[in-house]
Amino acid sequence: MALTVRLPPRVEAALKAYCASRRITKSDAVKQALERLPAEGGDKPSAYELGRAGFGADRTAQREVARNTKRLLRERFRGASSR
């Protein structure tokens, strides 16, 4: 399968240097990188998994952080300085 990709100049220069130092073609270098990509990406948690604990974290009595932001911050920082 043929694929055309436009690379930013700095990436193209880095690829050219990489290929020259290892004496391989750009196509071979890209193929190797693409073969490793799925294997490396599978073990990392998704953005949702990383942030799941913070979603819905508004634990105020009325769940109105937006309306009470200044008051809540004032209370939080005053409480922290007295510790």
Buried (B, 14 or more C-beta within 10 A) or exposed (E): EEEEEEEEEEEEEEBEEEBEEEEEEEEEBBEEEEEEEEEEEEEEEEEEEEEEEEEEEEEEEEEEEEEBEEEBEEEEEEEEEEE
